[in-house]
Amino acid sequence: MKDKLTNIKLRDWTETRAHSSWQVFKIMAEFVQGFETLAKIGPCISIFGSARTKVDHKYYQLTVEVAKRLAEEGFGIITGGGPGIMEAGNKGANMAGGRSVGLNIALPFEQNGNPFIDRDNALFFDYFFVRKVMFAKYSQGFIMMPGGWGTMDEFFEIATLIQTRKFTQTPMICMGSKYWNGLFDWMREVMLEEEGNISPGDLEMIRIFDKPDEVVNYLHEFYSHNKLQPNF
């Protein structure tokens, strides 16, 4: 019985390996399409946050305002292309006549692109890891609005890339101090002071703001002595 089960599983594994080889071409196609599209857009800011945030929520309205202000400063806005905070970011860019980019992802509970994305800047991905490369490579700033698992995944990945200097040092901003302060208190008290798993400078690379003016002023100050360029 054991040998029979092993043989069945090995046969399944062989079929999976064959499929994986062809999968490489799909992955390559997503990278090529993303690079060709985003390389033409120019300096952008990526905005991350919850897909569940409603239109009348304060964080939705705050996202619209900060995206609008950044678009007026000449930055394109990149979001995950879905509803909630993502929609708010694209809406703000659209209101200012700025470049509005949506990096949509295929999910079991289908995600449709929001209506505020530029028609020629709407991209669709099957793979989260390809999509995250697009966010990281072509953004000259990262704004983390309140969100759930996906936002936290993006938060820690971007923080790790900056901390390990795997790409150009880039502004990273969390908006909504009430939402983020608890996490930063834990990182400071446990990760830093109690366990020593991070260095003091690791927390200093991330700013927490509540107002669009603070974000715009910080980016102005940062890029007064840093180049605008792709991150890697």
Secondary structure by P-SEA (a helix, b strand, c coil): caaaaaaaaaaaaaaaaaaaaaaaaaaaaaaaaaaaaaaaccbbbbbbbbcccccccaaaaaaaaaaaaaaaabbbbbcccccaaaaaaaaaaaaaccbbbbbccccccbbbbccccccccbbbbccaaaaaaaaaacccbbbbccccaaaaaaaaaaaaaaaaccccbbbbbbccccccaaaaaaaaaccccccccccccccccbbbbccaaaaaaaaaaaaccccccccc
